[in-house]
């Protein structure tokens, strides 16, 4: 585990101990602070537990949506890979039977 990193989110100081890099921890803290500021709007009051919880729920919702998108993309890639593999297998079968490449070559090179 790396050295603990001190971060500040809306005036609250935290010490974070993580295997992630210091840069990553600071980037995440800045993102959380930004999201909390968005939700707080023009309120002058400091951070509250409710604000932190709503921010956490919003970030969790974003994460879950992105996770679902990634799952859908992986499924699309897998389906496409299966179709390509099937076509390549069929093309390879045609070549083994003397079709395809050999006949195409003859058509272009009558010698």
C-alpha positions as CSV (number, residue, x, y, z in Angstrom):
1,X,0.0,0.0,0.0
2,X,1.2,3.5,-0.9
3,X,1.7,6.4,1.5
4,X,-1.5,8.0,2.8
5,X,-2.6,11.0,0.7
6,X,-4.2,14.1,2.3
7,X,-7.1,15.5,0.3
8,X,-9.7,18.2,1.0
9,X,-13.3,18.0,-0.2
10,X,-15.4,21.1,0.4
11,X,-13.4,22.0,3.5
12,X,-13.3,18.5,4.9
13,X,-9.8,17.1,5.2
14,X,-9.4,13.4,4.6
15,X,-6.5,11.0,4.7
16,X,-6.8,8.3,2.0
17,X,-4.7,5.1,2.1
18,X,-5.0,3.2,-1.2
19,X,-3.1,1.2,-3.7
20,X,-4.1,3.8,-6.3
21,X,-1.6,6.5,-7.2
22,X,-1.6,9.9,-5.5
23,X,-2.6,11.5,-8.7
24,X,-5.6,9.2,-9.1
25,X,-6.7,9.8,-5.5
26,X,-6.5,13.6,-5.9
27,X,-8.3,13.4,-9.2
28,X,-11.2,11.4,-7.6
29,X,-11.3,13.8,-4.7
30,X,-11.5,16.8,-7.1
31,X,-14.3,15.0,-9.0
32,X,-16.3,14.3,-5.8
33,X,-15.9,18.0,-4.7
34,X,-17.0,19.2,-8.1
35,X,-20.1,17.0,-8.0
36,X,-20.9,18.1,-4.5
37,X,-20.6,21.7,-5.5
38,X,-22.9,21.1,-8.5
39,X,-25.6,19.6,-6.2
40,X,-25.1,22.2,-3.5
41,X,-25.8,24.9,-6.0
42,X,-25.8,28.4,-4.5
43,X,-26.2,27.1,-0.9
44,X,-23.7,28.8,1.3
45,X,-23.8,26.0,3.9
46,X,-20.8,23.7,4.2
47,X,-20.9,20.0,3.3
48,X,-23.5,17.9,4.9
49,X,-24.1,14.2,5.2
50,X,-27.2,14.5,3.0
51,X,-25.2,16.3,0.3
52,X,-22.5,13.6,0.5
53,X,-25.0,10.8,0.3
54,X,-26.9,12.3,-2.7
55,X,-23.6,12.9,-4.4
56,X,-22.6,9.3,-3.8
57,X,-25.9,8.1,-5.2
58,X,-25.5,10.2,-8.3
59,X,-22.0,8.9,-8.9
60,X,-23.1,5.3,-8.3
61,X,-25.9,5.8,-10.8
62,X,-23.5,7.2,-13.4
63,X,-21.1,4.3,-12.7
64,X,-23.9,1.7,-13.1
65,X,-25.1,3.2,-16.4
66,X,-21.5,3.1,-17.7
67,X,-21.1,-0.5,-16.5
68,X,-24.3,-1.5,-18.4
69,X,-23.1,0.3,-21.5
70,X,-19.8,-1.5,-21.3
71,X,-21.6,-4.8,-20.9
72,X,-23.7,-4.1,-24.0
73,X,-20.6,-3.1,-26.0
74,X,-18.9,-6.3,-24.9
75,X,-21.9,-8.4,-26.1
76,X,-21.9,-6.5,-29.4
77,X,-18.2,-7.2,-29.9
78,X,-18.6,-10.9,-29.0
79,X,-21.5,-11.3,-31.4
80,X,-19.5,-9.5,-34.2
81,X,-16.4,-11.7,-33.4
82,X,-18.6,-14.8,-33.7
83,X,-20.0,-13.7,-37.0
84,X,-16.5,-12.9,-38.4
85,X,-15.2,-16.2,-37.1
86,X,-18.0,-18.1,-38.8
87,X,-17.4,-16.3,-42.1
88,X,-13.6,-16.9,-41.8
89,X,-14.3,-20.6,-41.1
90,X,-16.6,-20.8,-44.1
91,X,-14.1,-19.0,-46.3
92,X,-11.4,-21.4,-45.1
93,X,-13.6,-24.3,-45.9
94,X,-14.2,-23.0,-49.4
95,X,-10.4,-22.6,-50.0
96,X,-9.7,-26.1,-48.8
97,X,-12.3,-27.4,-51.3
98,X,-10.4,-25.6,-54.1
99,X,-12.9,-22.8,-54.4
100,X,-12.4,-19.2,-53.7
101,X,-8.8,-18.0,-54.0
102,X,-7.6,-20.6,-56.5
103,X,-10.5,-20.1,-58.9
104,X,-10.2,-16.3,-58.5
105,X,-6.5,-16.5,-59.4
106,X,-7.3,-18.6,-62.5
107,X,-9.8,-16.0,-63.7
108,X,-7.2,-13.3,-63.5
109,X,-4.2,-15.3,-64.8
110,X,-5.2,-17.6,-67.7
111,X,-1.6,-18.9,-68.2
